[in-house]
Amino acid sequence: MSSPVTSVPRPTAPPALGAERPVAWPRRTVRTLSNGLQVVVAESHTFPKIAAQLFFRAGNAAVAHRAPGLAEMTATVVRTGTASRSSRRIEEDLRAMGGDLATHAGADTSAIAVAGLAEFSGGLVQLVADLARNASFPVEEFERERRQKIEELRVERATPGFLANERLRRVLFGEHPYAIVAPTEEQVARYRPEDLLGFYRQHYVPASALLIAVGDFSAEAMLEQVEKACGEWKAVPAGLPEPPAPPRNAGRGVHLVHVPGTVQTQVLVGNLAITRHDPDWYGLVLANAIYGGAFHSRLVINIREQKGYTYSPRSGAHPLRQHGYFSVHAAVRNEVVAATLTEIFYEMDRMRSMPVSPEELDSARSYLTGVFSLGVATLDGIASQLSTVYLERLPEDYLETYRERIRALTADDVLAAARRHFDSANAQIVLVGDRGQVAAQAALFGEVTEYDAQGNRL
């Protein structure tokens, strides 16, 4: 006996998006201590935890030409001991407080961050202050971290994405410190503990520092704990040198990093752009989302879905403190390098030539405001957003008005931002791959300069 035929329901259209939910920003209090330390505390009572981040407004760029990567190495070793705590003691203290510790440095900042149970907030703040004021830079810990860094650099030198980013930054920023993204193995080998200590004493100072704490506490209680831990901290900040301006590249240039035997080429296209302080910033962010900054963007539809050249092309606007840059990247088969570049520039010029459609505009606005809302769903997310505002000295209402400003942008605003900041005519092209496979394709887009994986010109 045959089974009865069951009808299959027809697919229905997805439901319409609901109304955008408001973001409930925690109440925050801002205070500057007598030693110059700026403190921002925000109460969030959802979970019995806190997250605290202490930033210093000096990073790798501050010493890039003298000692590349020194700020990063300093941040790595800072966490390994103080005058009164060994590395093991620090780990034990963290376990007792349900805490985690992280340190890092970028181009413009160095940071010490902790998170843990709210009942131990005082101890966590004291630990951050101890690391900021009394780090001892134990020789054995320094040697271990230096060996590990050298191994990391060896791995990076075999990574196409790293090589492409290193070359693009050098091309875009020239003699500016932002040009240097990593030291060489030889430079790291020459580091000494006293080099780290010198950077620490010059730049880990309260007058150039920002402490952000978010979590389950009362603002006044947290401010008292910060005052107790940091109020007597005295140190004079070192001045930062005035860096040279980045070059203004005229016309497209092609920069080929030769890696023999590769079957895939890393493609990276970029140009100088703007920082968050520029009035065009919101327009650039929205234009980037439509062009290549989201998974449903034009670039993804073109070279991933329609052409099949690559799995994940992406573009991005990168705001540093003094300058910004715009970039597009994709990893593709050697035989489609020229075709990929053609489509990258086609979509870039299309963004510059005509307004985007109402559907694209609405979709990109919804995407950006939604991603922004997700970014404040955790304590670390809130702290990160607050750090952007206060480190960059943005308007006090930057976060509260961000979604409103994005929603207010028009197709004409997007067109104007793309025309100003998608600098197609002067974009610099970086290719990391086998020159025997891609050099002829590269030459179709401009004069080619070749380098090896160590950055030496061939």
C-alpha positions in Angstrom: 0.0 0.0 0.0 1.5 3.3 -1.0 2.1 6.0 1.6 -0.2 9.0 1.4 1.2 12.0 -0.3 1.8 14.9 2.1 1.8 18.4 0.8 4.9 20.5 1.4 4.2 24.0 2.6 5.4 26.6 0.2 8.3 28.8 1.4 7.1 32.1 2.7 8.9 35.4 2.6 11.0 36.2 5.7 9.2 38.3 8.3 9.8 42.0 8.2 12.5 43.3 10.6 11.1 44.6 13.8 11.6 48.0 15.2 15.2 48.7 16.3 15.6 48.4 20.0 17.1 51.2 22.0 20.5 50.8 23.5 20.5 51.4 27.3 23.8 52.9 28.0 25.0 52.5 31.6 25.3 55.7 33.6 28.9 56.8 33.6 30.9 59.2 35.8 34.0 60.9 34.5 36.7 62.3 36.9 40.3 63.4 36.6 42.6 62.7 39.6 45.1 65.3 40.8 47.9 63.4 39.1 46.2 63.7 35.7 44.7 60.2 35.5 41.3 60.3 33.7 38.8 57.9 35.2 35.6 56.7 33.6 33.3 54.4 35.6 30.0 52.9 34.3 27.6 51.0 36.4 26.2 47.8 34.9 24.4 45.4 37.3 23.5 42.7 34.9 26.2 40.3 36.1 28.3 40.3 39.3 31.5 41.1 37.4 33.7 44.0 36.5 36.0 44.8 33.6 38.7 47.5 34.0 41.2 48.7 31.4 44.1 51.1 32.0 45.3 52.8 28.8 48.4 54.8 28.2 48.5 57.1 25.1 51.8 55.8 23.8 52.3 52.7 21.7 54.7 51.3 19.1 54.6 54.5 17.0 56.2 56.4 19.8 59.5 54.6 19.3 59.0 53.0 15.9 62.2 54.3 14.3 64.4 53.8 17.3 63.1 50.4 18.6 60.2 48.9 16.5 57.8 46.8 18.6 59.3 48.0 21.9 55.9 49.0 23.3 54.4 45.6 22.5 57.3 43.8 24.2 57.0 46.1 27.2 53.3 45.4 27.5 54.0 41.6 27.3 56.6 41.6 30.0 54.7 44.1 32.3 52.4 41.4 33.5 55.1 39.0 34.6 56.1 40.6 37.9 56.2 43.6 40.2 58.4 44.6 43.1 56.1 42.6 45.5 54.6 39.9 43.2 56.2 37.2 41.1 54.5 35.9 38.0 53.2 32.9 40.0 51.9 35.2 42.7 50.0 37.3 40.1 48.4 34.1 38.7 47.4 33.0 42.2 45.9 36.4 43.0 43.9 36.3 39.8 42.5 32.8 40.5 41.5 33.9 44.0 39.5 36.8 42.5 38.0 34.9 39.6 40.0 37.2 37.4 41.7 37.4 34.0 44.6 39.7 33.0 45.7 40.9 29.6 48.2 43.4 28.4 48.8 44.7 24.9 50.1 47.6 22.8 49.1 48.9 19.4 50.4 51.8 17.3 49.0 54.5 19.6 48.3 52.9 23.0 49.5 50.5 25.6 47.0 48.8 28.0 46.6 46.7 31.1 43.1 45.0 31.4 41.5 42.9 34.1 38.1 41.3 34.6 36.8 39.4 37.5 34.1 39.0 40.2 32.7 42.3 41.4 33.2 41.4 45.1 37.0 41.6 44.4 36.9 44.9 42.5 39.3 46.6 45.0 41.9 43.9 44.6 41.6 43.9 40.9 42.2 47.7 40.7 45.1 47.3 43.1 46.6 44.7 40.8 46.3 47.0 37.8 47.9 49.8 39.7 50.7 47.6 40.9 51.6 46.6 37.4 51.4 50.2 36.1 53.6 51.6 38.9 55.9 48.8 40.1 56.6 46.4 37.2 60.0 44.6 37.7 60.7 43.1 34.3 62.3 39.9 35.6 65.2 38.8 33.4 64.1 35.2 33.0 60.5 36.2 32.0 62.0 38.8 29.5 64.2 36.2 27.9 61.3 33.7 27.6 59.0 36.3 26.0 61.8 37.5 23.7 62.4 34.0 22.4 58.6 33.5 21.8 58.4 36.9 19.9 61.2 35.8 17.6 59.4 32.6 16.8 56.2 34.5 16.2 58.0 36.8 13.7 59.4 33.7 11.8 55.8 32.5 11.5 54.6 35.9 10.4 57.3 36.1 7.7 55.6 33.0 6.1 52.1 34.5 6.3 50.9 36.3 3.2 48.4 38.4 5.0 51.1 39.8 7.3 53.5 40.4 4.4 50.8 42.3 2.5 49.8 44.5 5.4 53.5 45.3 6.2 54.2 46.3 2.7 51.0 48.4 2.3 51.7 50.3 5.6 55.2 51.1 4.4 54.0 52.3 1.0 51.2 54.5 2.5 53.0 56.0 5.4 56.6 56.3 4.2 58.7 57.8 7.1 55.8 58.2 9.5 55.9 55.7 12.4 52.7 54.1 11.3 54.7 52.5 8.4 56.3 50.0 10.8 54.0 47.2 11.9 56.6 44.8 13.4 60.3 44.6 14.3 62.7 42.2 12.6 64.1 39.2 14.4 67.5 41.0 14.7 65.8 44.0 16.3 64.1 41.9 18.9 67.3 40.0 19.6 68.9 43.3 20.5 66.3 44.3 23.1 67.4 44.4 26.7 65.3 44.6 29.9 66.5 48.2 30.5 65.0 49.2 27.1 61.6 48.0 28.2 62.1 49.7 31.6 62.9 52.9 29.8 59.8 52.9 27.8 57.8 52.0 30.9 59.1 54.8 33.0 58.6 57.4 30.2 55.1 56.4 29.1 53.3 54.4 31.8 52.4 57.6 33.6 49.1 58.9 35.0 49.0 62.2 33.2 48.7 60.4 29.8 46.5 57.5 31.2 42.9 56.6 31.0 41.2 54.1 33.4 37.8 52.7 32.4 35.9 50.4 34.7 32.5 48.9 33.9 30.5 46.5 36.1 28.5 45.7 39.2 29.5 48.5 41.6 28.5 51.9 42.7 30.4 54.7 40.9 31.4 56.4 44.1 32.8 53.2 45.6 34.8 52.4 42.5 36.2 56.0 42.4 37.3 55.6 46.0 39.1 52.3 45.1 40.8 54.0 42.2 41.8 57.0 44.3 43.3 54.6 46.9 45.2 52.6 44.4 46.4 55.4 42.1 46.0 58.7 43.9 49.7 58.8 45.1 51.0 57.8 41.7 53.4 60.5 40.5 55.3 60.5 37.2 56.0 63.1 34.5 55.0 62.2 30.9 57.6 62.2 28.2 56.8 64.3 25.1 56.2 62.5 21.8 58.2 63.6 18.7 56.4 65.3 15.9 56.4 62.6 13.1 56.8 63.4 9.4 53.7 63.5 7.2 52.9 60.4 5.1 53.7 60.7 1.4 51.0 61.6 -1.2 51.2 58.8 -3.7 50.4 60.1 -7.3 49.0 57.4 -9.5 48.7 53.7 -8.9 51.7 51.7 -7.8 52.1 47.9 -7.7 54.2 46.3 -5.0 54.9 42.6 -5.4 56.3 40.6 -2.5 57.8 37.5 -4.1 57.0 34.2 -2.3 58.2 31.3 -4.5 55.9 28.4 -5.3 52.6 29.8 -4.0 49.4 28.7 -5.8 47.5 31.6 -4.3 48.1 35.4 -4.2 47.2 37.8 -1.4 45.8 40.9 -2.9 45.7 44.1 -0.9 44.6 47.5 -2.2 44.7 50.7 -0.1 45.0 54.5 0.2 45.2 57.1 2.9 41.9 58.1 4.4 40.6 59.8 7.6 40.2 59.4 11.3 37.0 59.4 13.4 37.3 63.2 13.9 36.6 63.9 10.2 33.1 65.0 9.4 33.0 62.4 6.6 33.7 59.5 9.0 30.1 58.3 9.3 29.7 58.5 5.5 32.9 56.5 4.9 31.8 53.8 7.4 28.5 53.4 5.5 30.1 53.5 2.1 32.5 50.9 3.2 29.7 48.6 4.4 28.0 48.8 1.0 31.3 48.4 -0.9 33.0 45.5 0.9 32.7 45.8 4.7 29.7 43.4 5.2 29.1 39.9 4.0 26.2 41.1 1.7 28.3 43.9 0.2 28.9 44.5 -3.5 32.4 43.2 -3.5 31.3 39.9 -1.9 28.5 39.5 -4.4 30.8 40.2 -7.3 34.0 38.3 -6.7 32.8 35.6 -4.3 29.3 34.7 -5.3 29.2 35.6 -9.0 32.9 35.0 -10.1 34.1 32.5 -7.5 37.5 34.1 -7.2 37.7 34.1 -3.5 35.9 33.0 -0.4 36.0 36.2 1.7 36.9 39.5 0.2 36.7 42.4 2.6 37.3 46.1 2.8 37.8 48.3 5.8 38.4 51.8 7.1 41.2 52.0 9.7 41.3 55.1 11.9 44.6 55.6 13.8 45.1 58.6 16.0 46.9 60.8 13.6 45.9 59.3 10.2 43.6 56.7 8.7 43.7 54.4 5.7 41.2 52.4 3.6 42.0 48.9 2.4 40.6 46.0 0.3 41.9 42.5 0.6 41.3 39.1 -1.0 43.2 35.8 -1.4 42.8 34.4 -4.9 44.1 31.8 -7.3 47.2 33.0 -9.2 45.4 32.9 -12.6 42.7 35.4 -11.6 44.8 38.1 -9.9 44.2 40.6 -12.7 40.6 39.8 -13.0 40.2 40.3 -9.2 41.8 43.7 -9.3 39.7 44.7 -12.3 36.5 43.9 -10.2 37.9 45.6 -7.1 38.4 48.8 -9.1 35.2 48.4 -11.0 33.1 48.3 -7.8 35.2 51.1 -6.3 34.6 53.3 -9.3 30.9 52.4 -9.3 30.6 53.6 -5.7 32.2 56.9 -6.9 30.0 57.3 -9.9 26.4 56.9 -8.9 24.2 56.8 -5.8 23.6 53.5 -4.1 20.1 52.1 -4.3 17.5 52.7 -1.5 17.6 48.9 -0.7 21.4 48.9 -0.3 21.3 52.0 1.8 18.6 50.6 4.2 20.3 47.2 4.4 23.7 48.8 5.2 22.3 51.2 7.8 20.5 48.3 9.5 23.6 46.2 9.5 25.8 48.9 11.0 23.3 49.9 13.7 22.8 46.2 14.5 26.5 45.4 14.8 26.9 48.5 17.0 24.2 47.2 19.4 25.8 43.8 19.6 29.0 45.4 20.5 27.6 46.7 23.8 26.1 43.4 25.0 29.1 42.6 27.3 31.1 44.5 29.9 34.2 44.2 27.7 32.2 45.6 24.7 31.0 48.6 26.7 34.5 49.2 28.0 35.9 49.0 24.4 33.3 51.5 23.1 34.0 53.9 26.0 37.7 53.7 25.4 37.2 54.8 21.8 35.4 57.9 22.9 37.9 59.0 25.6 41.2 57.9 24.1 40.3 59.7 20.8 38.7 62.6 22.7 35.5 62.3 20.7 32.3 64.2 21.6 30.7 63.1 24.8 27.6 62.0 23.0 29.4 60.0 20.3 28.1 56.6 21.4 24.6 57.8 22.2 24.2 59.5 18.7 26.1 57.0 16.6 23.0 55.0 15.3 21.1 58.2 14.8 23.9 59.6 12.7 24.2 56.5 10.6 20.4 56.3 10.0 20.4 60.0 8.9 22.9 59.5 6.0 21.6 59.6 2.5 22.7 58.1 -0.8 24.2 61.5 -1.7 26.3 61.4 1.6 27.6 57.9 0.7 28.5 59.1 -2.9 30.3 62.1 -1.6 32.3 60.0 1.0 33.2 57.4 -1.7 34.4 60.1 -4.1 36.6 61.7 -1.4 38.0 58.6 0.3 38.0 55.7 -2.2 41.0 57.0 -4.0 40.9 54.7 -7.0 43.2 56.7 -9.2 46.0 56.8 -6.6 45.4 53.5 -4.8 48.4 51.3 -4.0 48.3 47.6 -4.9 50.2 45.0 -2.9 50.5 41.4 -4.2 52.1 38.6 -2.2 52.8 35.6 -4.4 55.1 34.0 -6.9 56.3 36.6 -9.3 56.6 34.1 -12.1 52.9 33.5 -11.9 51.6 37.1 -11.3 54.2 39.7 -12.5 52.7 40.0 -16.0 49.2 40.5 -14.5 50.5 43.0 -12.0 52.1 45.1 -14.7 48.7 45.8 -16.2 47.9 48.1 -13.3 51.0 50.2 -12.9 54.8 50.1 -12.5 55.8 47.1 -10.4 58.3 47.1 -7.6 59.4 43.7 -6.2 60.5 42.7 -2.7 61.4 39.5 -0.9 59.7 38.3 2.2 62.2 40.2 4.4 61.2 43.5 2.8 64.3 43.8 0.7 63.8 45.3 -2.8 64.7 42.9 -5.6 
